[in-house]
Amino acid sequence: MPRAKRGNKRLERRKKILKLAKGYRGTKSKLYRSAKESVERGLNFAYTGRKLKKRDFRSLWIVRIGAAARLNGMNYSQLMHGLKLAEIELDRKVLADLAVNQPDAFTEVTVQAKNALENKKEKAAA
């Protein structure tokens, strides 16, 4: 059986790593060993970043909703509780978009949440 020297596979694998390292400075984009370390590290950061992005956007939406809710005389937690009582199932992304782009529609939503909270208080008092 002939000897296999892995020529093509090795070259393809190295070319793939060097292609991913394109744009890195100096040795990190030219030499395989350095490029491999940098690419692996970069891919780890990219993986982590995809998870952090979700958290960052959720917190941004919450800040926007809270600011818009305060303009309508409520705080964030009261608004979310009122929406739950009113059985309005809008997620935070949609609520934040309403708060920024359609303040009138957001005001209507907060009015419904306020009404649901007041109805709950009346039931509790009775």
Backbone as a ProteinNet text record, in pm:
[ID]
protein_1_A
[PRIMARY]
MPRAKRGNKRLERRKKILKLAKGYRGTKSKLYRSAKESVERGLNFAYTGRKLKKRDFRSLWIVRIGAAARLNGMNYSQLMHGLKLAEIELDRKVLADLAVNQPDAFTEVTVQAKNALENKKEKAAA
[TERTIARY]
85	0	89.5	56.9	142.8	130.3	234.8	241.4	155.3	75.3	-7.9	59.3	83.5	152.2	56.6	-71.6	-175.5	-158.1	-96.1	-63.3	-182.8	-284	-396.9	-479.6	-507.7	-590.5	-523.1	-393	-319.7	-323	-300.7	-298.6	-436.1	-541.3	-676.7	-708.4	-670.2	-697.9	-622.3	-496.8	-418.3	-470.9	-511.9	-566.8	-695.4	-775.9	-900.5	-871.8	-773	-737.1	-680.4	-592.4	-532.2	-636.3	-737	-843.8	-923.7	-949.5	-1021.4	-938.9	-804.2	-715.8	-689.7	-753.9	-733.2	-775.6	-691.8	-720.9	-650.7	-596.2	-518.1	-382.8	-315.6	-190.2	-69.6	24.3	155.1	151	224.5	240	105.8	10.7	-117.1	-195.6	-161.4	-231.6	-144.1	-15.1	76.9	121.8	151.2	205.6	96.2	95.9	-14.8	-35.2	72.4	57.2	-1.4	50.2	-1.9	-144.2	-168	-301.7	-403.3	-365.4	-457.4	-497	-399.7	-430	-525.3	-495.6	-578	-718.7	-729.4	-860.9	-944.3	-884.5	-959.5	-1007.5	-919.6	-956.6	-1069.6	-1057	-1160.5	-1294.2	-1291.2	-1415.6	-1480.8	-1398.5	-1454.6	-1523	-1459.1	-1521.2	-1650.4	-1650.7	-1771.2	-1885.8	-1854.6	-1956.4	-2014.8	-1925.4	-1970.7	-2051.1	-2006.3	-2074.4	-2216	-2238.9	-2375.1	-2467.7	-2414.9	-2496.3	-2518	-2411	-2420.4	-2514	-2518.5	-2603.9	-2749.6	-2793.4	-2931.5	-2958.6	-2863.1	-2879.3	-2881	-2788.7	-2777.7	-2905.6	-2960.4	-3082.2	-3199.5	-3209.1	-3318.9	-3310.2	-3190.5	-3177	-3205.5	-3168.2	-3200.1	-3350.9	-3421	-3566.9	-3630	-3580.4	-3637	-3617.3	-3499.9	-3474.1	-3570.2	-3590.3	-3679.8	-3824	-3866.8	-4004.3	-4022.9	-3923.9	-3932	-3940.2	-3861.4	-3863.6	-3999.1	-4051.6	-4181.4	-4293.6	-4280.8	-4383.1	-4385.6	-4268	-4262	-4326.3	-4313.4	-4380.1	-4532.1	-4581.5	-4725	-4769.5	-4684.2	-4723.8	-4717.2	-4635.9	-4618.7	-4470	-4434.7	-4298	-4300.9	-4182	-4171.3	-4245.2	-4222.5	-4281.7	-4433.6	-4486.2	-4631.8	-4688.7	-4619.6	-4666.6	-4670.8	-4563.6	-4558.7	-4663.5	-4684	-4786.5	-4925.5	-4948.9	-5078	-5104.9	-5001	-5018.1	-5054.1	-4992.3	-5023.1	-5167.6	-5212.3	-5351.1	-5449.7	-5412.6	-5499.8	-5493.2	-5407.8	-5387.7	-5342.3	-5251.7	-5188.9	-5052.1	-5034.4	-4911.2	-4819.7	-4767.6	-4667.7	-4531.1	-4434.3	-4301.5	-4228.2	-4116.1	-4043	-3992	-3956.4	-3906.9	-4015	-4135.7	-4246.7	-4284.6	-4287.9	-4321	-4219	-4090.9	-3987.3	-4001.1	-4033.9	-4053.3	-4173	-4280.5	-4396.1	-4358.7	-4282.9	-4245.7	-4164.3	-4077.3	-3990	-4060.7	-4127.5	-4180.1	-4326.6	-4405.8	-4548.3	-4591.3	-4554.4	-4585.5	-4734.9	-4818	-4962.8	-5015.6	-4969.5	-5011.7	-4961.5	-4839.8	-4786	-4868.9	-4913.2	-4997	-5126.9	-5186.4	-5309.5	-5284.9	-5170.6	-5137.4	-5122	-5057.5	-5040.4	-5174.3	-5264.8	-5398.1	-5469.3	-5459.7	-5521.9	-5458.9	-5326.1	-5257.6	-5302.1	-5316	-5363.2	-5503.1	-5591.5	-5728.3	-5730.3	-5646.1	-5640.7	-5592.7	-5493.9	-5445.2	-5553	-5627.1	-5733.2	-5844.4	-5880.5	-5983.1	-5939.5	-5811.6	-5761.3	-5770.9	-5736.3	-5746	-5890	-5983.6	-6125.1	-6174.3	-6132.2	-6172.8	-6116	-5990.8	-5927.8	-5993.7	-6038.8	-6103.3	-6244.3	-6308.2	-6446.7	-6458.2
-117.6	0	123.8	222.8	341.4	428.7	504.3	592	715.5	754.8	874.9	988.3	1100.4	1212.1	1325.7	1307.6	1403.3	1539.6	1542.6	1669.3	1759.8	1712.2	1797.9	1835.3	1739.7	1767.2	1869.5	1851.5	1944.9	2085.1	2093.2	2223.6	2290.1	2211.1	2266.7	2319.4	2243.9	2285.4	2414.4	2421.7	2541.5	2661.6	2639	2750.3	2803.8	2712.3	2753.3	2842.3	2803.7	2883	3018.3	3019	3144.8	3236.7	3177.8	3260.2	3327.3	3253.8	3311.1	3419.8	3409.8	3506.4	3628.5	3635.9	3750.1	3878.1	3979.2	4103.8	4116.5	4006.4	4014.3	4076	4130.7	4201.9	4110.3	4130.9	4066.6	3915.9	3855.4	3710.4	3638.6	3699.2	3632.4	3604	3671.8	3644.3	3570.1	3550.3	3490.1	3349.3	3328.2	3200.4	3114.1	2987.5	2899.2	2886.5	2863.3	2835.7	2956.8	3073.7	3195.2	3223	3200.8	3225.8	3133.1	3008.2	2912	2956	3000.4	3047.1	3166.4	3260.9	3381.9	3351.6	3264.5	3230.3	3157.7	3062.3	2990.6	3086.4	3179.1	3276.8	3366.5	3408	3492.3	3421.5	3294.1	3217.8	3201	3187.8	3181.1	3311.4	3423.6	3552.8	3568.7	3521.4	3533.4	3451.8	3332	3246.5	3314.8	3367	3436	3559.1	3631.3	3753.3	3728.8	3616.3	3584.8	3564.9	3514.4	3498.8	3633.9	3715.5	3845.6	3939.8	3925.5	4012.2	4002.1	3882	3860.2	3932.7	3923.2	3990.6	4141.4	4190.5	4335.3	4392.6	4323.8	4374.5	4370.7	4263.8	4256	4371.1	4401.3	4511	4645.9	4661.7	4784.6	4801.9	4693.3	4700	4737.9	4680.3	4707.9	4854.9	4909.6	5051.5	5139.5	5107.8	5187.8	5179.7	5059.9	5042.3	5118.3	5108.6	5176.9	5328	5382.7	5528.1	5571.7	5496.3	5530.8	5512.8	5412.5	5389.9	5506.3	5558.4	5672.3	5796.2	5812.1	5924.6	5913	5791.4	5767	5743.4	5777.5	5772.7	5636.5	5546.7	5414.6	5384.1	5280.8	5232	5098.4	5046.7	4927.2	4807.7	4783.5	4663.5	4673.5	4792.7	4810.8	4785.6	4837.1	4818.2	4670.4	4598.9	4457.3	4376.4	4410.9	4341.1	4372.3	4498.8	4537.8	4469.4	4455.6	4387	4240.5	4180.6	4040.2	4025.5	4118.3	4113.4	4139.4	4228.1	4260.7	4155.1	4054	3945.8	3998.5	4097.3	4149.3	4083.6	3999.5	3921.6	3979.8	4098.6	4159.1	4137.7	4093.5	4075.2	4208.9	4206.5	4330.3	4396.5	4316.7	4372.2	4457	4405.3	4476.5	4599.1	4585.5	4699.1	4812.1	4776.7	4878.7	4947.4	4870.2	4929.2	5024.5	4984.1	5073.4	5201.2	5186.2	5302	5402.5	5353.8	5443.1	5498.9	5412.2	5453.1	5494.9	5443.5	5475.6	5505.3	5623.6	5654.2	5656.1	5690.9	5692.7	5551.8	5456.2	5317.1	5266.4	5305.3	5263.2	5322.1	5446.7	5509.6	5432.7	5387.7	5307.8	5177.4	5116.6	4992.2	5017.9	5129.7	5159.9	5191.6	5253.5	5281	5149.5	5054.6	4924	4855.9	4868.8	4808.9	4876.8	5010.7	5083.6	5038.6	5025.1	4981.2	4842.6	4753.1	4618.4	4621.8	4709	4721.2	4777.7	4878.4	4937.8	4838.1	4758.4	4655.4	4554.9	4521.6	4426.8	4485.6	4616	4682.2	4686.9	4715.6	4721.1	4585	4479.3	4344.5	4308.8	4352	4321.6	4398.2	4520.7	4602.2	4551	4492	4447.1	4317.3
0	0	0	-84.3	-92.8	32.8	54.9	170.9	145.9	245.1	232.8	309.6	241.9	306.6	344.3	322.8	361.2	294.5	180.7	115.4	92.9	22.5	-11.8	110.3	196.8	314.1	404.4	425.8	510.6	451.2	322.2	255.3	262.2	240	246.2	385.6	488.7	625.9	659.5	617.5	645.9	568.8	445.5	366.4	430.8	486.4	551.3	672.5	753.2	870.5	827.7	727.9	683.5	620	557.6	500.8	612.7	720.8	835	903.9	893	958.6	871	757.1	668.5	740.7	733.7	801.8	935.3	988.7	1111.8	1079.4	1180.5	1158.3	1169.5	1079.8	1089	1083.1	1176	1180.6	1189.8	1258.1	1283.7	1155.8	1046.9	921.7	821.5	855.2	758.6	796.4	922.9	966.9	1028.6	990.2	1025.1	1175.3	1248.4	1391.6	1465.1	1435.7	1498.8	1453.3	1324.1	1270.1	1335.3	1355.2	1414.9	1555.9	1635.5	1771.2	1767.4	1679.7	1671.7	1623.2	1525.1	1470	1575	1646.8	1750.3	1858.5	1896.9	1998.9	1946.8	1822.2	1762.6	1752.2	1717.3	1706.5	1843.9	1947.9	2083.8	2120.5	2087.9	2115.5	2037.4	1913	1830.2	1889.9	1938.7	2000.2	2123.6	2208.5	2329.4	2293.8	2190.9	2148.8	2103.2	2039.6	1995.1	2113.4	2224	2345.5	2413.4	2421.3	2487.6	2412.6	2282.3	2199.5	2243	2273.6	2315.7	2448.2	2542	2670.6	2652.6	2569.3	2549.3	2489.6	2390.5	2328.3	2425.9	2504.4	2601.5	2701.2	2750.3	2845.7	2779.8	2653.5	2581.3	2568.5	2533.9	2520.8	2654.7	2763.4	2895.1	2931.4	2900.5	2929.5	2850.1	2723.3	2638.9	2687.2	2722.8	2771.2	2902.6	2991.8	3120	3103.9	3012.1	2989.3	2934.5	2839.7	2781.2	2883.9	2968.9	3071.2	3169.8	3207.3	3299.3	3239	3107.1	3041.1	3051.3	3068.5	3079.6	3224.7	3319.8	3459.9	3526	3474	3535.7	3540.3	3616	3602.3	3528.1	3498.9	3414.2	3474.6	3602.5	3662.4	3669.3	3698	3698	3559.3	3456.8	3319.4	3283.2	3312.6	3275.9	3351.7	3480	3558.5	3502.5	3467.6	3410.3	3277.8	3196.9	3068.1	3089.6	3189.8	3218.7	3264.9	3349.9	3397.9	3284.5	3191.2	3078.5	2968.1	2989.4	2892.5	2756.6	2761.1	2639.1	2629.9	2530.6	2519.9	2412.9	2439	2350.9	2414.8	2335.1	2393	2403	2471.3	2498	2371.4	2272.5	2146.2	2079.7	2074.5	2011.1	2094.1	2225.6	2311.7	2295.6	2288.5	2272	2137.1	2034.4	1901.6	1901.9	1968.3	1981.6	2056.6	2163	2245.2	2164.8	2077.1	2001.1	1878	1802.5	1671.2	1671.7	1765.9	1769.3	1912.6	1964	2104.1	2134.7	2036.2	2060.1	2087.3	2008.1	2028.5	2163.3	2201.6	2331.3	2444.8	2427.6	2529.9	2547.4	2436.7	2445.7	2521.5	2497.3	2567.3	2716.9	2752.3	2895.1	2961.8	2887.2	2942.4	2974.6	2885	2910	3031.1	3045	3160.5	3289.7	3287.3	3406.1	3445.9	3347	3373.9	3437.1	3388.1	3444.1	3589.4	3617.2	3755.5	3847.9	3799.2	3880.6	3907.2	3807.7	3827.3	3933.5	3934.2	4033.1	4173.8	4186.2	4316.4	4366	4275.4	4313.9	4361.2	4291.3	4332.1	4467.6	4492.7	4620.2	4734.8	4707.1	4810.4	4843.2	4743.3	4763.8	4838.3
[MASK]
++++++++++++++++++++++++++++++++++++++++++++++++++++++++++++++++++++++++++++++++++++++++++++++++++++++++++++++++++++++++++++++

